[in-house]
């Protein structure tokens, strides 16, 4: 579709380091890019789980951004 833009997102990460939720906190202005970003991050991202004061793994969050660009040939 020729869309480009930056999507800012926040992912919830479970105690095993897997993304189990995503929300867009800054839209690219293109709903398809926003949805694709969360779908890809949720499916592919792996994290080292957060740890509490005792060293036990706990759930946490991660914020990031993805910039979608159309390559210039």
N, C-alpha and C positions, 0 to 999 in steps of 0.2 A: 504493500500500500504506500510505500514511500515515507513512512512515519519515522521520526527521530525525536529523541529527547532523553531527559534524565528522570529516572524513577528513584525516589527515596523510599525505603521500606524499613519495617521493623519486624523481626522474626522472633517468635517464642521458641526456646530451645529446651527440650526435656532433659531430664537427668542423665540420659544415655547419650546426649550430644546430637540428637536428631531434631531438625526443625519440625515443629508440629503446628505451626500457625504463622501467618504472614498478613501484614496490613500495609497498605500504601500510606505513607505520611507526607509525601510530596509527589503529586501526579506529574506525569510527562505531558499531560494534556491529551493523551491518546489512550482510551480505555483498553485497547488491545495490548499495548505495550505494558501498561500497569498490571493487567491480569497475567500476561506471560511472565513478567518478572517474578511475581509471587509464586506462580506455578513452578518455574525452574528452580528458584531458591529453595522452596519447600521440598522439592523432589531430590535435588542434587547436593545441597549443602550438608557438610558434616562439621561438627564443632567438638572441641574439648569441653566437656561439661564444666560448669561453674562448680565451685566447692565452698562449703560453709566453713565455719571456724574449726570444726572437728575433722575436716578433710573429706566429709561425705559429699557425694555428687548431688547437686540440686539443679532445679530448673532456672533458667535465666532468659535474657533477651540479647539480641544483637541488632544493631542498626547499620545500614549500609546504603549504597546507591549503585545503580547500574546506568551507564549512558549508552543508549542505542544510537548508532550512527550508520549512515548509508556510505559504504566505501566509495571513494572517489577514484575512478580508474585512470 
